[in-house]
């Protein structure tokens, strides 16, 4: 094997080693050893399958443990070096507590990770990141040190057309971090719309409050609009808005849980969905012909009605729907309580609300009660008990509502298994129970079954003023790297306002490498709708760029649009330019975050939690590089704002790289304990680069240059092929060849060819 082949083998080995989940730490021989660790999780690596020799970086009550936690080959339990922990001043009671937890912890039951409570401790295991966190549930929300900080999210949406349509929608939310575990929150909005002779405008502050966190409770006061309730954080349908309020509650109420679900809409025109609640626009999303899906994570928590407008690119309202959203998380993982006193937002009358949740032996219960003036009151209780029945996972919930008007209730059931498929049933009945809750009756049913790679599904929805049914067949086709999926369906309702509206549709998309094409067709009544688009995605070290075009035809009207988007280090931006037989239109959208503390100010991706890391990356002269930290792209030699999860622990930030011409060893020690809202944490990355140069060296006549590279000792083969791995930037190198000495420029390759000029010519 030649030296170049050896270099390539060594490089490939190095390249793949850097993708392992955890680099092995090197400990000094003295007792006070310190961990130096970095990790990355690349797509395609099944880290969870590498369990035999798995080693985990552990934290106990926020403290980094001095040695890895590993898996015992004798009994498959988690274990650690007790002597080493003692030598590094870990208290005996903490060692005994960890041993008691690991004795009952079923490691094999965790597929990719789990979050459970044992022996009075909350254990969070992540097999992908190779981390384990153990925290006393009695002090699960420790009181971390906090300072002044600011995290502000901003979203800007601008739209216009030559047909007298103008629209502006700007909104933002800010978290102000303060000392003593205190923070402030503010949500604001402003919108303006003009359609020919009509004009609409609204602006204001939706919510604001101050909050003080204690070890196990919190105190909050201000103004709270239910529109701003976090998705998945509402456990009962009683979610009133307060113009003035004060709340005291347990910290467990601050644990927001992910809630699966989506709002499925069917569009008859290319344009946008404008979603309103209580007369205020809360969301705007692009609409394509046919099926559109908006995740509940983007909508407020609770059970409520939405006004959904389909608006074309010229600002014309094509359709209006009233849809019910069930964004309530009935299940839970602990005991919680809260008590709120204030004034109701509409009437400013005095109101008192109490909420209580508890995990009892046989089920999980949530309850809430509201008492107001003039005999107005409402109460609710719901119970749920997720449990397996054979191979079927069943998740039932039932709730009872009552108030000064009457009583009502609801029931929900979801069940799934690999053999029988998945079914979901929801029914809300007689829910106009009180002044404080005026819900409407609704019914929904869905069933899906996977038959030999083909997904069969049926959905039925009935609300107070509409009814929809849909049957659909979906399947995938993946020959030789080409990924394609198809869906064919028939639907009744949801396309037009008239009764008895039916539609048949076909959707398909094709993906090859970074290119994707899609085609949609629908036939409803006497109208034929066709739409197709093509887009290409370019991924680099600093983010992702997408560019494409869309062509749609409805009967005899054809529309064309060009669009581009960039998801980068400073936020996400998109632009769209379109033309149809009636007008020309354009829109622009930006979403991002600004974070500031005493060390500086930086922009970054949108943060949903209100916590951020202010990351400084080193500048390496003559080298441009980038990587991702906690899923957010950053570049070298700058300061960036990186979003964090709320109340999360980050000992070492998760780092991934995708550079094709350099290997990077990146470490981001964060040492963040319970990322507090409004806090902007300082961190600095250490970066070691190995630059890769490879290709063919050729002289001015296009002939190969062969010999030995003077600076590195690497061989250039007779056909000019070479490979160099360097720790420093190389602008040019010298090649000692039989015919003479050449200087080769490494800064301006033409394809894979590098040009070489003669310095000395041998006779």
PABA-678610 format. One record per residue (C-alpha): residue in three letters; x, y, z. Coordinates in steps of 0.2 Angstrom, whole numbers, plus 2048, in hexadecimal, padded with zeros to 3 digits. Last residue first. Example, Ala and Ser with C-alpha at 12.3 -4.5 7.8 and 13.67 -1.06 7.14 Angstrom:
SER8447FB824
ALA83E7EA827
***
This chain:
UNK85985E7A6
UNK84F8627B6
UNK8438707B6
UNK84287B7C6
UNK8338867CC
UNK82687E7C0
UNK8148837C3
UNK8068777C9
UNK7F38787C7
UNK7E886E7D2
UNK7DA8637CA
UNK7CB85C7D3
UNK7BF8687CC
UNK7CA8777C7
UNK7D38797D8
UNK7D788B7DE
UNK7DF88B7EF
UNK7EB87C7EE
UNK7F78847E2
UNK8058797DD
UNK81887E7DD
UNK8228727D2
UNK83486C7D3
UNK83C8627C5
UNK8398547B9
UNK83B8477C6
UNK82F8507D1
UNK8318597E2
UNK8208617E4
UNK81E8717EE
UNK80E8767F7
UNK8028847F5
UNK7F588D800
UNK7F688080E
UNK7EB88381D
UNK7F187A82D
UNK7EE869835
UNK7F0861824
UNK7EA85181C
UNK7F184F80A
UNK7EB8447FC
UNK7F38437EB
UNK7EF83C7D9
UNK7FA8447CB
UNK7F98347C0
UNK80B82F7C5
UNK8068307D8
UNK80A83F7E3
UNK8118397F3
UNK80F842804
UNK81F84880D
UNK815857814
UNK81E86780F
UNK82985F801
UNK81B8567F8
UNK8238487EF
UNK8228447DD
UNK8158447CE
UNK80E8527C4
UNK80184C7B7
UNK8008557A6
UNK7F38637A4
UNK7FF86E79A
UNK80187A7A8
UNK80686C7B4
UNK7FA8607BD
UNK7F685B7CF
UNK7E78507D1
UNK7DB84F7E0
UNK7DC8507F3
UNK7DE85D800
UNK7D685A811
UNK7D8866820
UNK7D985E831
UNK7D186B83D
UNK7D186C850
UNK7C3877857
UNK7C087C869
UNK7AF88486B
UNK7AB892877
UNK79B893882
UNK7928A188A
UNK78089D890
UNK7718A988C
UNK7648A7899
UNK7528AE896
UNK74A89D89A
UNK7568928A5
UNK76188589E
UNK7608788AC
UNK7738768AF
UNK77F87C8A0
UNK7918768A1
UNK79387B88E
UNK7A3872889
UNK7A3873876
UNK7B086886E
UNK7B386785B
UNK7BF85B852
UNK7BD85F840
UNK7C2856830
UNK7C3860821
UNK7BE86080E
UNK7AD85980F
UNK7A686281E
UNK79785A826
UNK79985D839
UNK78F859848
UNK79186085A
UNK78685C869
UNK78A868877
UNK794861886
UNK78C863897
UNK77B869891
UNK76D86789E
UNK75B86C898
UNK74F8788A1
UNK74987E890
UNK752877881
UNK76088187A
UNK76188D86A
UNK772892864
UNK7778A4862
UNK7878A6859
UNK7978B085B
UNK7A48AF84C
UNK7B58A8847
UNK7AE898840
UNK79D89483A
UNK78D88E843
UNK77E88383F
UNK77187F84C
UNK76D86C850
UNK77486D861
UNK78487485A
UNK787872847
UNK79787583E
UNK7A0882833
UNK7B188582B
UNK7BA893822
UNK7CD892823
UNK7DA8A081F
UNK7DD8A4831
UNK7D389983D
UNK7C78A3847
UNK7C089B857
UNK7AE89885A
UNK7A48A2867
UNK79389B86C
UNK7868A5875
UNK77A89687B
UNK76889987C
UNK758897887
UNK74789E882
UNK74088D87E
UNK73A88F86D
UNK74A896866
UNK74B89B853
UNK75C89984B
UNK76A8A584F
UNK76F8B8851
UNK77D8BE85E
UNK7808CB86B
UNK78E8CC877
UNK7978C7887
UNK78B8CF893
UNK77C8C688C
UNK7738C687B
UNK7698BA871
UNK7608BE860
UNK7558B1858
UNK74F8AD847
UNK7418AB83B
UNK7408B582A
UNK7328B481C
UNK7318BD80C
UNK7228BD7FF
UNK7208C27ED
UNK7128C37E1
UNK70F8C77CE
UNK6FD8C97C8
UNK6ED8C27BF
UNK6F48B47B3
UNK7008AE7C1
UNK7118B37C6
UNK71B8AE7D6
UNK72B8B37E0
UNK72F8AB7F0
UNK73C8AF7FE
UNK7428A580D
UNK74C8A981C
UNK75189E82B
UNK75D8A4839
UNK76E8AB83C
UNK77889B839
UNK76E89582A
UNK75E88E823
UNK75D896812
UNK74E896807
UNK74A8997F5
UNK73A89A7EA
UNK73589C7D8
UNK72289C7D4
UNK7188997C5
UNK7058997C3
UNK6FA8927B5
UNK6E78957B4
UNK6DD88A7A7
UNK6D687E7B4
UNK6E18817C3
UNK6F487F7BE
UNK7038807CA
UNK7158827C6
UNK7228837D5
UNK7348877D4
UNK7438837DF
UNK7518887EA
UNK7568817FB
UNK766886805
UNK76B87D815
UNK777882823
UNK789888826
UNK793879822
UNK78A876812
UNK77986E80C
UNK7728737FB
UNK76086E7F8
UNK75886D7E7
UNK7468707E3
UNK73986B7D6
UNK72786F7D7
UNK7178687D0
UNK70486D7D1
UNK6F48687C8
UNK6E386C7CD
UNK6D48677C3
UNK6C386F7C6
UNK6B28687C2
UNK6AE8617D3
UNK6BF85E7DB
UNK6CD8567D1
UNK6DE8567D9
UNK6F08557D3
UNK7018577DC
UNK7128557D6
UNK7238557DF
UNK7358567DB
UNK7448557E7
UNK7568587E4
UNK7648557F1
UNK7688437EE
UNK75883D7E4
UNK7478407EB
UNK73683E7E2
UNK7268447E9
UNK71483E7E5
UNK7028457E9
UNK6F283F7E1
UNK6E18467E5
UNK6CF8427E3
UNK6C284E7EA
UNK6B084F7F0
UNK6A585E7F5
UNK6948587FB
UNK690869802
UNK6988797FC
UNK6A6881805
UNK6B48797FA
UNK6C286D7FD
UNK6C086880F
UNK6B285B80D
UNK6B284A805
UNK6C4843801
UNK6CB8367F6
UNK6DD8317F6
UNK6ED82C7EE
UNK6FE82E7F6
UNK70F82B7EE
UNK72182B7F4
UNK73182B7EB
UNK7438287F1
UNK7508257E3
UNK76081D7E9
UNK75F80E7DE
UNK74C80B7DF
UNK7428127EE
UNK72F8127EB
UNK7248177FA
UNK7118147FD
UNK70281E803
UNK6EF81A801
UNK6E2826807
UNK6D082780D
UNK6CA838813
UNK6BA83E81B
UNK6B6850820
UNK6A7858829
UNK6A486A82D
UNK69B877838
UNK69B87084A
UNK6AA864846
UNK6AA85383E
UNK6BA84A839
UNK6BD839831
UNK6CE83282C
UNK6D2822822
UNK6E381B81F
UNK6EC80D815
UNK6FF80E816
UNK707802809
UNK7187F980E
UNK70F7E880E
UNK7007EF817
UNK7037FC823
UNK6F280182C
UNK6EB812830
UNK6DB817839
UNK6D482883E
UNK6C582F847
UNK6BF84084C
UNK6B0847854
UNK6AC85885A
UNK6A0862866
UNK6A4874869
UNK6AE87C878
UNK6A788B881
UNK6B288B890
UNK6B389989D
UNK6A189F89A
UNK69D88D89E
UNK69887C898
UNK69887D885
UNK6A186C884
UNK692861880
UNK69C853879
UNK6AE852873
UNK6B384186A
UNK6C483B865
UNK6C882A85D
UNK6DA825857
UNK6DE81584F
UNK6EF80D84A
UNK6F37FD841
UNK6EE7EB846
UNK6FE7E1845
UNK70B7EE849
UNK7007F5857
UNK6F880585B
UNK6EA80C866
UNK6E481E869
UNK6D4822873
UNK6CD833878
UNK6BD838881
UNK6B5848885
UNK6A9850891
UNK69A85A894
UNK6918638A3
UNK6858728A3
UNK6848858A4
UNK68D8898B5
UNK69B87D8B1
UNK6A086B8AD
UNK6AC8618A3
UNK6B184F8A5
UNK6C084789C
UNK6C5836896
UNK6D683088F
UNK6DB820887
UNK6ED81B881
UNK6EE80987B
UNK6FE801875
UNK6F97F086D
UNK7057E186E
UNK6FC7DA87D
UNK6F27E8885
UNK6FF7F5888
UNK6FB804893
UNK6F8817892
UNK6ED81C8A0
UNK6E482C89F
UNK6D98378AA
UNK6D08478A8
UNK6C88548B4
UNK6C08648B0
UNK6B78728B9
UNK6AF8838B4
UNK6A88928BD
UNK69D8A18BB
UNK6928A68CA
UNK6938B88C7
UNK6A68B98C9
UNK6B28AC8C5
UNK6B889A8CA
UNK6C288F8BF
UNK6C787D8C3
UNK6D48718BB
UNK6D885F8BC
UNK6E48538B5
UNK6E58408B9
UNK6F28328B5
UNK6EC8218B8
UNK6ED8118C2
UNK6F98168D1
UNK6F78288D0
UNK7018348C6
UNK6FA8458CB
UNK6F58558C3
UNK6ED8658CB
UNK6E78758C4
UNK6DF8848CD
UNK6D78938C5
UNK6D08A38CD
UNK6C88B18C3
UNK6C48C38C6
UNK6BB8CC8B8
UNK6C68D58AA
UNK6B88D189E
UNK6C28CA88F
UNK6D38C6897
UNK6CC8BF8A8
UNK6D48C78B7
UNK6E08BE8C3
UNK6E38B08CF
UNK6ED8A08CA
UNK6F18908D3
UNK6FC8828CD
UNK6FF8708D0
UNK70A8628C9
UNK70E84F8CC
UNK7188458C0
UNK71983E8AF
UNK70B8448A5
UNK6FD83E899
UNK6EF84A894
UNK6F9855888
UNK6EC86087F
UNK6EE86786E
UNK6DD862867
UNK6DA86F85A
UNK6C8872853
UNK6C7879841
UNK6BC88783A
UNK6C0889827
UNK6C189781B
UNK6C5896809
UNK6CC89F7FA
UNK6D08B0803
UNK6D98BA7F5
UNK6EA8C17FA
UNK6F28C07E9
UNK6FC8B17EF
UNK6ED8A77F3
UNK6E58A8805
UNK6DE89880D
UNK6D789E81E
UNK6D689382D
UNK6CC89983C
UNK6D188F84B
UNK6C7887859
UNK6CE88286A
UNK6D5873874
UNK6E587887D
UNK6F887C878
UNK6FB88986B
UNK70088485A
UNK712880852
UNK71487085B
UNK70386B855
UNK70B867844
UNK70486F834
UNK700864826
UNK6FB868814
UNK6F385C807
UNK6ED8637F6
UNK6F58727ED
UNK70287A7F8
UNK6FF886806
UNK70D89080F
UNK70B893822
UNK7058A282C
UNK7028A083F
UNK6FA8A984D
UNK6EF8B6844
UNK6E38BE851
UNK6D08BE850
UNK6CE8B285F
UNK6D98A5856
UNK6DF8A8844
UNK6E989D838
UNK6EE8A4827
UNK6F289681B
UNK6FC89C80C
UNK6FC89B7F9
UNK6FA88E7EC
UNK6E888A7E9
UNK6DB87C7EE
UNK6E38787FE
UNK6E086980A
UNK6E386B81C
UNK6EA85F829
UNK6ED86683B
UNK6FA85B843
UNK6FD850852
UNK70A84A85E
UNK70D85486E
UNK71E856875
UNK71E85A888
UNK72186A891
UNK7288698A3
UNK7238798AA
UNK7158728B4
UNK7218678BE
UNK7288778C5
UNK71A8788D1
UNK70E8878D1
UNK70B8998D6
UNK7028A48CA
UNK6FE8B78CA
UNK6F28BE8BD
UNK6ED8CD8B2
UNK6E58CC8A1
UNK6E38BA8A3
UNK6DF8AE896
UNK6D589D899
UNK6DC88C897
UNK6CF87F89C
UNK6D287188F
UNK6DD86889C
UNK6EF86289B
UNK6F6871892
UNK70987188F
UNK70986887E
UNK70B877874
UNK71088687F
UNK702892884
UNK7048A287A
UNK6F28A2873
UNK6EC8A0885
UNK6F18B2888
UNK6FA8B6898
UNK6FD8C68A1
UNK7088C98B0
UNK70E8BE8BF
UNK7178AE8C1
UNK71E8A58D1
UNK7268948CF
UNK7288848D9
UNK7358768DD
UNK74587F8DF
UNK73F8908DC
UNK73B8998CB
UNK7368AB8CA
UNK72B8B08BB
UNK7278C18B4
UNK7198C28A7
UNK7148C8896
UNK7078C2889
UNK7008C8879
UNK7078D9877
UNK6FF8E3869
UNK6FC8E5857
UNK6EE8E384B
UNK6EA8EA839
UNK6DE8E682C
UNK6DB8F081B
UNK6CE8EE80E
UNK6CD8F87FD
UNK6D98EC7F4
UNK6DE8DF800
UNK6E98E780E
UNK6F08DE81D
UNK6FA8E482C
UNK7018D983A
UNK70A8DD84B
UNK70E8D1859
UNK7158D086A
UNK71A8C3877
UNK7248C7887
UNK72C8BD894
UNK7368C28A4
UNK7428B78AD
UNK7478B38BF
UNK7538A68C5
UNK75B8B28D2
UNK7638BD8C4
UNK7598C28B4
UNK7568BB8A3
UNK74B8C4897
UNK7418B888C
UNK73A8C087C
UNK72D8BC86F
UNK72A8C285E
UNK71D8C6851
UNK71D8CE840
UNK70F8CB833
UNK70F8D7823
UNK7038D5815
UNK7008DF805
UNK6F48DB7F7
UNK6F08E87E9
UNK6F08DB7DB
UNK7038DE7D8
UNK7068D27E6
UNK70E8D47F8
UNK7138CA806
UNK71F8CD816
UNK7218C0824
UNK72D8C4832
UNK7308B9841
UNK73B8BF850
UNK7418B585F
UNK7498BE86D
UNK7558B787B
UNK75C8C3887
UNK7688C1896
UNK76C8C78A7
UNK7728BA8B3
UNK76C8A98BA
UNK77489C8C6
UNK76B88C8C6
UNK75D8878D2
UNK75B8758D0
UNK74B86F8C8
UNK74C85D8CB
UNK74E8608DE
UNK7428538E5
UNK7448498D5
UNK7578478D8
UNK7608478C8
UNK76983A8BD
UNK76E83F8AC
UNK77683289F
UNK77F83688F
UNK78482C880
UNK77D838874
UNK77382B86B
UNK77182087A
UNK76882E883
UNK764829895
UNK75A8358A1
UNK75882E8B2
UNK74D8388BF
UNK7518338D0
UNK74582E8DF
UNK74A81B8DE
UNK74681B8CC
UNK73E8278C0
UNK73F8258AD
UNK74582E89D
UNK74B82288F
UNK757820882
UNK75A818870
UNK752807875
UNK752808887
UNK74B7F788E
UNK75D7F088E
UNK7627FC89B
UNK7557F78A8
UNK7598028B7
UNK7567FA8C7
UNK7687F78CC
UNK76D8078C3
UNK7638128CF
UNK7698098DF
UNK77B80B8D9
UNK77881E8D5
UNK7718218E7
UNK7808178EF
UNK78C8228E5
UNK7838328EA
UNK78382D8FC
UNK7968298FB
UNK79A83B8F5
UNK7A383D8E5
UNK7B48448E9
UNK7BE83F8DA
UNK7C68308E3
UNK7B582A8E8
UNK7AF82A8D6
UNK7BF8208D1
UNK7BC8138DE
UNK7AA8118D9
UNK7AE80E8C6
UNK79D80E8BE
UNK78F8038B9
UNK7808018AE
UNK7787F08AE
UNK77A7E38A1
UNK77D7D58AE
UNK78F7CF8AB
UNK7957DA89D
UNK7917EA8A7
UNK78D7F989D
UNK7968098A0
UNK7958198A9
UNK7A58248A5
UNK7AF82C8B2
UNK7B083D8BC
UNK79D8408BD
UNK7978518B6
UNK78C8598C4
UNK77B85E8BF
UNK7728538CC
UNK77D8458C6
UNK7848468B5
UNK78A8388AA
UNK79583689A
UNK790825894
UNK79A81688E
UNK794809882
UNK79E7FA87F
UNK7907ED87C
UNK7837FB877
UNK788800866
UNK7767FE85F
UNK77080E866
UNK77E81785C
UNK77681184C
UNK78081D840
UNK776822831
UNK775835835
UNK78483A83F
UNK78483C852
UNK793846859
UNK79D845869
UNK7AA84F873
UNK7B384A883
UNK7C085088F
UNK7BD8498A0
UNK7C784F8AF
UNK7D18448BA
UNK7D48498CD
UNK7DB8388D2
UNK7EB8398C9
UNK7EE82E8B9
UNK7E783A8AD
UNK7D88368A4
UNK7D6835891
UNK7C483688B
UNK7BE82A87D
UNK7B5834870
UNK7A2831872
UNK79582E864
UNK7A1829857
UNK7A1835848
UNK7B383A84A
UNK7B9828847
UNK7B2828836
UNK7BD836830
UNK7CC830839
UNK7CB81F831
UNK7C8827820
UNK7D7832822
UNK7E2823828
UNK7DC819819
UNK7DF82880D
UNK7F082B814
UNK7F5818812
UNK7EF819801
UNK7FA8297FE
UNK809820806
UNK8078117FB
UNK800800800
***
